């Protein structure tokens, strides 16, 4: 609440705090949508500018995080409308920014986990935007179906259907391309020095 009041008073220090607190979270969200780090960074920067200028439009201070997600989401959608940007490859180095994982005691398990995260991210990238957005918002941003429906301005049943179809498509992609097996084999070969 105090941060929001300071933002309403147009304190620049409050904006910096907002950026520190939510910057990485919003960047992961934007990156999962647009699959391009530079575009994601621009979307997040625009989000903070909009939030700073329009903080008075935030009616419920407890919903600051979801309000910021809705702004970054709209910025990403705007990018898609402008450029029809859909097929950019993911890079392994950027996977860590998408979903942080617990490190295991055993290096082999960590390698397997990293390989699986990379493959899952690549599979999500192959989904159409309407399935990718609900998967990202539900699983990575942990929004509820009602929140996603409000954000996307769609009925809850539509969100449920897209989640179900998105999961089915992910499963097809992973099984068809044998992502999980290839990742394990690759990680084991790297571990053994083959």
N, C-alpha and C positions, 0 to 999 in steps of 0.2 A: 504494500500500500504506500509506504513511504517513497519507494522508488517511483511509483506512478505519479505521486504528487510532485516530486521533484522534476519529472519529465514534463508535467503540465506547467510547471514554472519555467520550463525551457532551460534547465541546467544542463550544460554540456557534460559535466562529470556524471550525471545520471545516465546520459546516453552511452557514455563509455562503459558504465557498469552493466547496462542492458546488453551491450555488444559482447562483453566478456562472459556474462552469464548464459546468453542464448546463442552466441555466434556459432560455435561448433555444432550444436544441435540442429540449427537451421541450415548450416552448410551441408550436413549429412542428408538432411531431408531434400534439399534442393538438388544435390548431386544424384540422389537416387531417381529423381524425376527426369533430369535433363541429361545425365550421363556425361557431363563436360564440366570440369572443375572451374574453368574461367567463367562460364555462363552461370554456374551455381553461385560463385562468389559475387557476380554482378547482381543476381537475384537477391542475395542476402543483403548486400549493401543497399539496394533499392528498398528492401523491406525495412531496414532501420531508418532510412530517411522518411519513408511513409509513416512509420510508427511514431517517429518524433514529431512530425508535422500534424498527425491526426490522432494523437493520444487522447484527445477529448472525446473521440468517438468510441473509445473503449468504455462500455457501460458497466461491466462487472470486472473489477480489478483482479479477482481470483482466476479469471480466464485469460490472463495476459499471454501465457504460453500458446494456447490454442488460437488466440487472435493473431499472434506472430506467425504461426504455422499457416493460417489462412491467407495472410498477406504474401508469404513466400510462395505458397502454392499458386496463388493467382498470378504472381510474377512469372513463375515457371510456365503456367498455361499460356500466358501472354507470349512468352518466347516461342512456344510450340506453334501458336497461331501465326506468328510472324515468319518463322523460318522452316516450319515442317521438319524440325530437327528430331530424328528418331533413331538413327543407326550409328551411334558412335561407340567404339569398343571401350570396355573397362580395362583398367590397368591394375596389376597386382598391388602396386605400391599404394593405390588409393583405396583398396579394400579396407584397410585398417581404419580409415576415416568413416566408413559406412556403418559398420557394426563392430564395436569393440568386443573382444572375447577374453575370457579368463585364460590366463596362461597355465599350462599344465606342468606338473612336476617333470614329466617325461618329454624330451624333445620330439620324439616320434608323434606323440599325440598332438603337440602344438603344430607340427607340420601338417598333419592330417586335417586338423581343424582349420588352419589357414587355407589349405587347398579346397576344402569344402566350402568355406566362405567365398572364395574366389569363384568357384563354380556356381554357387547359388546366385551370386550377384550377376554373373554373366547370363544365367538363365532368366533372372528377373528382367534383365535388359532386353531379352528377346520377346517379352510380352508386349502386347499393344498397350498404348497409353492408358486406356480406361481400366485395364486390369492391373497394370503396374502401379497406378496411383492408389488404388484401394489396398493393394498388398503392402505398399510402402507405408501408407497412413495407418493401417491396422497393425501390422507386425513390427515395423521399425519405430513408428511414432506412438504406438500403443494408444491410438484414439479408439473410442467406442464407435459402433456402427452409427448411432444417432449423430455423433459429432461429425463423422465422415459425410453422412447424408446432408447435414446442414452446410458443411464446407463446400461440397460439390454441388449442392442444390439439387439433390436427387432424392427419391424415396428410399427409405431404409431397405425395403425388399429388393430394390435394384442393387444396392450396395451388397446385400447378402448374396444375391445371384452372381455379381461380379467377383466377389471373394471366392465363391464356390468354383466358378469357371476358371478364375485365375490360378487357384490351387491345382485344379485338374490339368491346366495347360503347363504349369510348372512341373508337375509330375511327369507329363508326357515328354517335355523337353529333357528332363534329367534322365529318364529311362531311355529315351531314344538315342541320346548322345552319350549315354553311359558315363555321365559326368562323375558320379560318385566313385565308380570303380577306377576310372582313369586317374582321378585325383589321388586316390589311395596308392595306386601303383606308382605314380610319379613321385609322390612324397616318400614312399618307401625306397625307391631307387635313389632319390637324392640323399636320403639318410644313410643308405649303404654305400654311397659313392659310386654307383653304377652309371 
